């Protein structure tokens, strides 16, 4: 009996020590993994703020909006990639009944892409990417079932990019 008590107490103390060491290592490992994810998150957040987009309305008709989207940032904006729409427009306006109508538009037409402040067209209208220093003339078409945009109605257009950055512009249909 006298020999088994020290052996059992040694096993219990060893088990408790092993448990605390293993738990400490596990906590430090999880802390290390969490710090890696936080660093990656901060890098992605910093990348997000390198996107600078501007929208200018060129014209508003009863079912279409012509606008210019300018990339003033330093990373490209993807419109479409591998049969997936990475960017979207949201159009809101008051109809003739004074009710706000909003539409998500992902099927928009790129008319042309130009270098900013130049007459030089940098790529074909079928381009799927807007590079830094370029501007795209885009035609948005509302669904055929939507009520027309009345004259003197406030129209808001928002653009969301593949980085989660958005920009918005307001305008009024004049004729």
FIVO-696071 format. One record per residue: x negated, y, z negated of N, C-alpha, C in turn; residue number from 1; residue in one letter. Coordinates in pm, whole numbers, plus 32768, in hexadecimal, padded with zeros to 4 digits. Layout:
! FIVO-696071
{r {X, Y, Z}, {X, Y, Z}, {X, Y, Z}, NUM, 'a'}
...
***
This chain:
! FIVO-696071
{r {7FAF, 7F89, 8000}, {8000, 8000, 8000}, {7FAB, 807D, 8000}, 1, 'x'}
{r {7F3F, 8079, 7FBF}, {7EEE, 80F1, 7FB5}, {7EAA, 8115, 8039}, 2, 'x'}
{r {7E97, 80B6, 8090}, {7E57, 80D2, 8110}, {7EBA, 8105, 8177}, 3, 'x'}
{r {7F3A, 80D9, 8172}, {7F9B, 8101, 81D6}, {7FCA, 8191, 81C4}, 4, 'x'}
{r {7FCE, 81C7, 814D}, {7FFA, 8250, 8136}, {7F9D, 82B4, 817A}, 5, 'x'}
{r {7F16, 82AA, 816D}, {7EBF, 8308, 81B5}, {7ECA, 82F8, 824D}, 6, 'x'}
{r {7EDD, 827E, 827E}, {7EE7, 8269, 830F}, {7F68, 82AA, 8344}, 7, 'x'}
{r {7FD6, 8295, 82FE}, {8055, 82CF, 8328}, {8051, 8367, 8320}, 8, 'x'}
{r {8019, 839D, 82B5}, {800F, 842F, 82AC}, {7FB3, 8467, 8317}, 9, 'x'}
{r {7F4A, 841F, 833A}, {7EF0, 844A, 83A6}, {7F39, 8448, 842C}, 10, 'x'}
{r {7F8A, 83E3, 8443}, {7FD8, 83DB, 84C0}, {803D, 844E, 84C5}, 11, 'x'}
{r {807E, 846B, 8456}, {80E1, 84D9, 8452}, {809C, 855F, 8469}, 12, 'x'}
{r {802C, 8576, 8427}, {7FE2, 85F4, 8439}, {7FAE, 85FF, 84C8}, 13, 'x'}
{r {7F7E, 8592, 8500}, {7F4E, 8593, 858B}, {7FC2, 85AF, 85EB}, 14, 'x'}
{r {8034, 8576, 85D1}, {80A9, 858C, 8627}, {80D7, 861E, 8621}, 15, 'x'}
{r {80DC, 8654, 85A8}, {8104, 86E0, 8599}, {809F, 873C, 85DD}, 16, 'x'}
{r {801E, 8720, 85CD}, {7FB5, 8770, 860E}, {7FC1, 8766, 86A6}, 17, 'x'}
{r {7FD3, 86ED, 86D8}, {7FE3, 86DA, 8768}, {805D, 8726, 879B}, 18, 'x'}
{r {80CE, 8722, 8751}, {8147, 8769, 8777}, {812F, 87FF, 8780}, 19, 'x'}
{r {80EB, 883A, 871C}, {80CF, 88CA, 871D}, {806F, 88F0, 878D}, 20, 'x'}
{r {800B, 889E, 87A5}, {7FAC, 88BD, 8812}, {7FF4, 88B4, 8899}, 21, 'x'}
{r {8041, 884B, 88AD}, {808B, 883A, 892A}, {80EF, 88AC, 893E}, 22, 'x'}
{r {8136, 88D1, 88D4}, {8197, 893F, 88DD}, {8151, 89C2, 88FD}, 23, 'x'}
{r {80DF, 89DB, 88C0}, {8093, 8A56, 88DA}, {8064, 8A5A, 896A}, 24, 'x'}
{r {8030, 89E9, 899C}, {8004, 89E5, 8A28}, {8079, 89FA, 8A87}, 25, 'x'}
{r {80EA, 89C0, 8A67}, {815F, 89D1, 8ABC}, {818E, 8A63, 8ABD}, 26, 'x'}
{r {818D, 8AA4, 8A4B}, {81B4, 8B31, 8A43}, {8153, 8B88, 8A93}, 27, 'x'}
{r {80D0, 8B70, 8A86}, {806E, 8BBE, 8AD2}, {807B, 8BA5, 8B68}, 28, 'x'}
{r {8096, 8B29, 8B8F}, {80A8, 8B0B, 8C1C}, {8123, 8B53, 8C53}, 29, 'x'}
{r {8192, 8B4F, 8C0B}, {820B, 8B94, 8C37}, {81F5, 8C2B, 8C3D}, 30, 'x'}
{r {81AC, 8C61, 8BE1}, {818A, 8CEF, 8BE3}, {8137, 8D10, 8C5F}, 31, 'x'}
{r {80D9, 8CBA, 8C80}, {8085, 8CCE, 8CF7}, {80DC, 8CCB, 8D76}, 32, 'x'}
{r {8136, 8C6A, 8D81}, {818E, 8C60, 8DF5}, {81EA, 8CDA, 8DFE}, 33, 'x'}
{r {8220, 8D04, 8D8F}, {8276, 8D7A, 8D8D}, {822B, 8DF7, 8DB8}, 34, 'x'}
{r {81AF, 8E05, 8D8C}, {8160, 8E7A, 8DB3}, {8143, 8E78, 8E49}, 35, 'x'}
{r {812E, 8E01, 8E85}, {811B, 8DF8, 8F16}, {8198, 8E26, 8F60}, 36, 'x'}
{r {820D, 8DFC, 8F32}, {8289, 8E25, 8F72}, {82A2, 8EBA, 8F62}, 37, 'x'}
{r {827F, 8EF2, 8EF1}, {8291, 8F81, 8EDC}, {8236, 8FD2, 8F38}, 38, 'x'}
{r {81BC, 8FA4, 8F4B}, {8160, 8FE8, 8FA7}, {8196, 8FE1, 9035}, 39, 'x'}
{r {81C7, 8F6D, 905E}, {8201, 8F5E, 90E3}, {827C, 8FB8, 90F4}, 40, 'x'}
{r {82CE, 8FBF, 908D}, {8344, 9015, 9091}, {831C, 90A7, 90A1}, 41, 'x'}
{r {82B7, 90D3, 9059}, {828A, 915E, 9063}, {8252, 917B, 90EE}, 42, 'x'}
{r {820D, 911A, 912A}, {81D9, 912D, 91B2}, {824C, 913B, 9215}, 43, 'x'}
{r {82B3, 90E7, 9206}, {8327, 90F1, 925F}, {8371, 9174, 9249}, 44, 'x'}
{r {837A, 919F, 91CE}, {83BD, 921E, 91B0}, {836E, 9293, 91ED}, 45, 'x'}
{r {82EA, 928C, 91E6}, {8298, 92F5, 9223}, {82A8, 92F4, 92BA}, 46, 'x'}
{r {82B5, 927D, 92F5}, {82C9, 9272, 9385}, {834E, 92AF, 93AE}, 47, 'x'}
{r {83B3, 929D, 935A}, {8437, 92D3, 9376}, {8432, 936B, 9384}, 48, 'x'}
{r {83E4, 93AC, 9333}, {83E0, 943D, 9335}, {8387, 9476, 93A2}, 49, 'x'}
{r {834C, 9420, 93F4}, {8302, 944F, 9467}, {835D, 945D, 94E1}, 50, 'x'}
{r {83DC, 943C, 94CF}, {843E, 9449, 953A}, {847E, 94D3, 952F}, 51, 'x'}
{r {847D, 951D, 959C}, {84BA, 95A1, 959F}, {850C, 95AB, 9620}, 52, 'x'}
{r {858E, 95AB, 9612}, {85E9, 95AB, 9684}, {863D, 962A, 9687}, 53, 'x'}
{r {865A, 9659, 96FF}, {86AF, 96D0, 9710}, {8715, 96B3, 977E}, 54, 'x'}
{r {8790, 96DF, 9766}, {87FA, 96D1, 97CA}, {8828, 975B, 97F5}, 55, 'x'}
{r {883E, 976D, 9876}, {8878, 97E7, 98AD}, {88ED, 97C0, 9908}, 56, 'x'}
{r {8960, 97FD, 98F2}, {89D4, 97E1, 9947}, {89C9, 9831, 99C7}, 57, 'x'}
{r {89DC, 97EC, 9A39}, {89D8, 982F, 9ABB}, {8A64, 984B, 9AEF}, 58, 'x'}
{r {8AC4, 97F4, 9ACE}, {8B4B, 9807, 9AFE}, {8BA9, 97A2, 9ABF}, 59, 'x'}
{r {8C27, 97CE, 9AAE}, {8C8D, 9777, 9A73}, {8D07, 977E, 9ACF}, 60, 'x'}
{r {8D36, 970A, 9AFC}, {8DB2, 9704, 9B4A}, {8E18, 96B3, 9AFB}, 61, 'x'}
{r {8E88, 9690, 9B39}, {8EF2, 964F, 9AEC}, {8ECF, 95C3, 9ABA}, 62, 'x'}
{r {8E79, 9578, 9B01}, {8E52, 94F2, 9AD4}, {8DBC, 94D9, 9ADC}, 63, 'x'}
{r {8D6F, 9540, 9AFB}, {8CDE, 952D, 9B08}, {8C93, 959F, 9AC4}, 64, 'x'}
{r {8C1B, 957D, 9A94}, {8BC2, 95DF, 9A57}, {8B39, 95CD, 9A94}, 65, 'x'}
{r {8B02, 963B, 9AC8}, {8A7B, 963A, 9AFF}, {8A21, 967E, 9A99}, 66, 'x'}
{r {89B2, 963C, 9A77}, {8958, 9673, 9A13}, {88C8, 9653, 9A35}, 67, 'x'}
{r {886D, 9699, 99F0}, {87DE, 967F, 99FC}, {87AB, 9656, 9974}, 68, 'x'}
{r {8765, 95E5, 9970}, {8727, 95B2, 98F6}, {8691, 95C0, 9905}, 69, 'x'}
{r {8653, 9606, 98A8}, {85C2, 9621, 98AE}, {8579, 95DA, 983C}, 70, 'x'}
{r {850C, 9594, 985F}, {84B9, 9551, 97FC}, {8442, 95AB, 97DD}, 71, 'x'}
{r {8448, 95F2, 976B}, {83DC, 964B, 9741}, {837F, 9607, 96DD}, 72, 'x'}
{r {8399, 958A, 96BD}, {8345, 9541, 965E}, {82CD, 9504, 96A2}, 73, 'x'}
{r {8293, 94A0, 9662}, {821B, 9462, 969C}, {8227, 93CB, 96AD}, 74, 'x'}
{r {82A1, 9395, 96A9}, {82B5, 9307, 96C7}, {832A, 92FA, 9728}, 75, 'x'}
{r {8328, 9294, 977D}, {8392, 9285, 97E1}, {8417, 925B, 97A3}, 76, 'x'}
{r {8482, 9282, 97E7}, {850A, 925D, 97C0}, {853C, 91F8, 9827}, 77, 'x'}
{r {856F, 9188, 97F6}, {85A2, 9120, 984E}, {8639, 9131, 985D}, 78, 'x'}
{r {8666, 913A, 98D9}, {86F6, 913D, 98F3}, {872C, 90AF, 98F6}, 79, 'x'}
{r {86F2, 905F, 994D}, {871A, 8FD3, 995C}, {869C, 8F7E, 9960}, 80, 'x'}
{r {86A4, 8F08, 9928}, {8632, 8EAD, 992F}, {8666, 8E1F, 9920}, 81, 'x'}
{r {8644, 8DCD, 9981}, {866C, 8D40, 9981}, {8703, 8D30, 9970}, 82, 'x'}
{r {874D, 8D74, 99C3}, {87E0, 8D6B, 99C2}, {881F, 8D94, 993E}, 83, 'x'}
{r {87DD, 8DEA, 98F3}, {8814, 8E1A, 9873}, {880A, 8EB2, 9871}, 84, 'x'}
{r {8874, 8EF2, 9845}, {8874, 8F84, 983C}, {8838, 8FAF, 97B6}, 85, 'x'}
{r {87C6, 8FF1, 97BA}, {8780, 901C, 9741}, {87AB, 90A7, 9715}, 86, 'x'}
{r {87ED, 90F0, 976A}, {8814, 9179, 974A}, {88A7, 918C, 976D}, 87, 'x'}
{r {88E9, 91E4, 9721}, {8978, 91F8, 9734}, {899B, 928C, 9729}, 88, 'x'}
{r {8A07, 92B0, 9769}, {8A41, 9335, 975B}, {8AC7, 9328, 9715}, 89, 'x'}
{r {8AE8, 9389, 96C5}, {8B6B, 9391, 9686}, {8BA6, 9417, 96AD}, 90, 'x'}
{r {8C1A, 9415, 96EC}, {8C5D, 948E, 971A}, {8CDD, 94A0, 96C8}, 91, 'x'}
{r {8CEC, 9517, 9690}, {8D65, 9538, 9642}, {8D9D, 95BC, 9678}, 92, 'x'}
{r {8E21, 95C2, 9680}, {8E63, 963D, 96AD}, {8EF3, 963D, 967B}, 93, 'x'}
{r {8F2F, 96B3, 967B}, {8FBD, 96C0, 9658}, {900E, 96B9, 96D9}, 94, 'x'}
{r {9071, 9661, 96DB}, {90C4, 9656, 9752}, {9133, 96C1, 974E}, 95, 'x'}
{r {918E, 96BB, 97AD}, {91F8, 9720, 97B6}, {9257, 971C, 973F}, 96, 'x'}
{r {925B, 96AC, 96F6}, {92AF, 969F, 967E}, {9265, 96CC, 9601}, 97, 'x'}
{r {91EE, 9705, 9613}, {9199, 9734, 95A5}, {916B, 96C0, 954B}, 98, 'x'}
{r {915A, 964B, 9586}, {9129, 95D4, 9540}, {909B, 95B9, 956E}, 99, 'x'}
{r {9042, 95A1, 950D}, {8FB7, 9582, 952F}, {8FAE, 94F7, 956C}, 100, 'x'}
{r {8F6D, 94ED, 95DC}, {8F54, 946E, 9621}, {8EBE, 9457, 9624}, 101, 'x'}
{r {8E93, 93DF, 9604}, {8E05, 93BD, 9605}, {8DF1, 933D, 9654}, 102, 'x'}
{r {8D86, 933B, 96A5}, {8D69, 92C8, 96F9}, {8CD4, 92A9, 96F3}, 103, 'x'}
{r {8CB6, 922A, 96E4}, {8C2C, 91FA, 96EC}, {8C11, 91DA, 977E}, 104, 'x'}
{r {8BA9, 9219, 97B6}, {8B8A, 9205, 9843}, {8AFF, 91C9, 984E}, 105, 'x'}
{r {8AFA, 914E, 987D}, {8A7B, 910A, 9892}, {8A61, 90F0, 9926}, 106, 'x'}
{r {8AC5, 9105, 9979}, {8AB8, 90F2, 9A08}, {8AB4, 917B, 9A4A}, 107, 'x'}
{r {8A3F, 91BB, 9A42}, {8A2F, 9241, 9A7A}, {89D5, 923B, 9AF4}, 108, 'x'}
{r {89DF, 92A2, 9B47}, {8994, 92A4, 9BC4}, {8920, 9308, 9BB8}, 109, 'x'}
{r {88A7, 92D9, 9BD2}, {8832, 9330, 9BD4}, {8825, 9365, 9C63}, 110, 'x'}
{r {8839, 93E8, 9C73}, {8834, 9425, 9CF8}, {87A4, 943A, 9D24}, 111, 'x'}
{r {8752, 9474, 9CCC}, {86C5, 9489, 9CEF}, {8673, 9496, 9C6F}, 112, 'x'}
{r {85F3, 947B, 9C7B}, {8593, 948F, 9C0E}, {8523, 94E5, 9C45}, 113, 'x'}
{r {8508, 9554, 9BFE}, {84A4, 95B5, 9C2C}, {8441, 95D2, 9BBD}, 114, 'x'}
{r {83CE, 9607, 9BE6}, {836E, 963C, 9B86}, {83A6, 96C2, 9B55}, 115, 'x'}
{r {839C, 96DC, 9AD2}, {83D1, 9757, 9A98}, {838E, 97D0, 9AD6}, 116, 'x'}
{r {83DE, 9837, 9AF7}, {83B0, 98B6, 9B30}, {8368, 98A4, 9BB5}, 117, 'x'}
{r {838F, 9840, 9C00}, {8353, 982A, 9C84}, {83C0, 97FA, 9CE2}, 118, 'x'}
{r {83A5, 9802, 9D61}, {8401, 97D0, 9DC5}, {83DE, 9743, 9DEF}, 119, 'x'}
{r {837E, 9708, 9DAD}, {834B, 9684, 9DD2}, {839E, 9617, 9D90}, 120, 'x'}
{r {83D5, 95BE, 9DE1}, {841E, 954C, 9DAB}, {83B9, 94DE, 9D8E}, 121, 'x'}
{r {83B3, 94B3, 9D0F}, {834A, 9456, 9CE7}, {836A, 93C6, 9D04}, 122, 'x'}
{r {83E8, 93A2, 9D0A}, {840C, 9317, 9D24}, {8495, 9312, 9D65}, 123, 'x'}
{r {84BB, 929D, 9D8F}, {853A, 928C, 9DD4}, {85AF, 929B, 9D73}, 124, 'x'}
{r {8625, 92B9, 9DA5}, {869A, 92C2, 9D4E}, {86BC, 923D, 9D0A}, 125, 'x'}
{r {8685, 91CF, 9D3C}, {869F, 914D, 9D00}, {8641, 9130, 9C8B}, 126, 'x'}
{r {85F2, 9191, 9C64}, {8595, 917F, 9BF5}, {85E1, 9163, 9B75}, 127, 'x'}
{r {85A9, 910D, 9B23}, {85E9, 90E4, 9AA7}, {85A7, 9124, 9A2E}, 128, 'x'}
{r {8543, 9178, 9A44}, {84F6, 91B3, 99D7}, {84E2, 9248, 99F0}, 129, 'x'}
{r {84ED, 9297, 9985}, {84D1, 9326, 998B}, {8451, 933F, 993E}, 130, 'x'}
{r {83E7, 935D, 9986}, {8363, 936F, 9949}, {8355, 93FB, 9910}, 131, 'x'}
{r {82F4, 940F, 98B6}, {82DD, 9495, 987E}, {82C3, 94FB, 98ED}, 132, 'x'}
{r {82FF, 9570, 98DE}, {82EE, 95DA, 9941}, {834A, 95CD, 99B8}, 133, 'x'}
{r {83A8, 9572, 99B3}, {8407, 9561, 9A21}, {8493, 9589, 99F3}, 134, 'x'}
{r {84E6, 95A9, 9A55}, {8572, 95C5, 9A3A}, {85C7, 957A, 9AA0}, 135, 'x'}
{r {8638, 9549, 9A71}, {8691, 94FB, 9AC6}, {8715, 9544, 9AD6}, 136, 'x'}
{r {8743, 954E, 9B51}, {87C9, 9581, 9B6A}, {8826, 9508, 9B6A}, 137, 'x'}
{r {888B, 950D, 9B15}, {88E0, 9499, 9AFD}, {8973, 94C0, 9B10}, 138, 'x'}
{r {89BF, 9465, 9B4B}, {8A4E, 9477, 9B5C}, {8A96, 9413, 9B03}, 139, 'x'}
{r {8AE9, 9449, 9AA9}, {8B3C, 93F6, 9A52}, {8BC9, 93F5, 9A89}, 140, 'x'}
{r {8C04, 9380, 9A93}, {8C8E, 9374, 9AC2}, {8CE2, 9339, 9A52}, 141, 'x'}
{r {8D4D, 937F, 9A31}, {8DA9, 934D, 99CB}, {8DF8, 92D8, 9A05}, 142, 'x'}
{r {8E2C, 9280, 99AF}, {8E7F, 9213, 99E2}, {8EF8, 9249, 9A2E}, 143, 'x'}
{r {8F24, 9200, 9A91}, {8F94, 922F, 9AE4}, {9015, 923C, 9A93}, 144, 'x'}
{r {9020, 91F2, 9A27}, {909A, 91F8, 99D4}, {9099, 926E, 9973}, 145, 'x'}
{r {902A, 92B6, 996B}, {9020, 9325, 990C}, {9069, 93A0, 9941}, 146, 'x'}
{r {90A2, 93F0, 98E6}, {90DF, 946E, 9912}, {9073, 94CE, 9944}, 147, 'x'}
{r {9099, 9523, 99A1}, {9037, 957F, 99DA}, {900B, 95E7, 9972}, 148, 'x'}
{r {8F95, 961D, 9987}, {8F61, 9687, 9930}, {8FA3, 9709, 995B}, 149, 'x'}
{r {8FF1, 9749, 9903}, {9035, 97C4, 992D}, {8FD3, 983A, 993B}, 150, 'x'}
{r {8FFB, 989B, 998A}, {8FAD, 9916, 9999}, {8FAA, 995E, 9912}, 151, 'x'}
{r {8F39, 9999, 98F0}, {8F20, 99DF, 9871}, {8F21, 9982, 97F7}, 152, 'x'}
{r {8F0C, 9903, 980D}, {8F05, 98A3, 979F}, {8E73, 9892, 9773}, 153, 'x'}
{r {8E60, 9888, 96F0}, {8DDB, 986F, 96B9}, {8DB4, 97DE, 96D4}, 154, 'x'}
{r {8D3B, 97CB, 9709}, {8D08, 9746, 9728}, {8C84, 9734, 96DD}, 155, 'x'}
{r {8C76, 96C4, 9698}, {8BFA, 96A3, 9652}, {8BC1, 9624, 968D}, 156, 'x'}
{r {8B40, 9628, 96AD}, {8AFB, 95B4, 96E5}, {8A85, 9594, 968C}, 157, 'x'}
{r {8A7F, 9518, 965E}, {8A0F, 94EB, 960B}, {89C7, 947B, 9656}, 158, 'x'}
{r {8943, 9478, 9648}, {88F1, 9410, 9686}, {88A3, 93CA, 9618}, 159, 'x'}
{r {88A6, 9345, 9619}, {8857, 92F8, 95BA}, {87F2, 92A6, 9608}, 160, 'x'}
{r {8775, 92AB, 95DB}, {870A, 9267, 9623}, {86EF, 91DD, 95E8}, 161, 'x'}
{r {8694, 9196, 9629}, {866F, 9111, 95FA}, {8623, 9116, 9577}, 162, 'x'}
{r {85F7, 918A, 954A}, {85B1, 9197, 94CA}, {8610, 91C2, 945A}, 163, 'x'}
{r {868E, 91D3, 9479}, {86ED, 91FE, 9414}, {86F6, 9294, 9405}, 164, 'x'}
{r {86AC, 92DC, 9455}, {86AD, 936E, 9450}, {871E, 939F, 94A8}, 165, 'x'}
{r {8762, 9406, 947C}, {87D0, 943B, 94CA}, {87C3, 94D2, 94DA}, 166, 'x'}
{r {880A, 9504, 953D}, {8813, 9593, 9555}, {88A0, 95B0, 9585}, 167, 'x'}
{r {88CC, 962C, 9573}, {8956, 964E, 9595}, {895D, 96D9, 95D3}, 168, 'x'}
{r {89C0, 96ED, 9627}, {89D9, 976F, 9662}, {8A70, 9786, 9669}, 169, 'x'}
{r {8A96, 9805, 9661}, {8B23, 982B, 966F}, {8B32, 9885, 96E7}, 170, 'x'}
{r {8BA4, 987B, 9725}, {8BC2, 98CF, 9797}, {8C58, 98DC, 97A8}, 171, 'x'}
{r {8C80, 9932, 9806}, {8D0E, 9949, 9822}, {8D23, 9936, 98B6}, 172, 'x'}
{r {8D8C, 98EF, 98D9}, {8DAE, 98E2, 9968}, {8DE7, 9966, 9996}, 173, 'x'}
{r {8DA7, 999F, 99FB}, {8DD0, 9A23, 9A29}, {8E31, 9A1F, 9A9F}, 174, 'x'}
{r {8E26, 99BA, 9AF3}, {8E84, 99B3, 9B64}, {8E9C, 9925, 9B8F}, 175, 'x'}
***
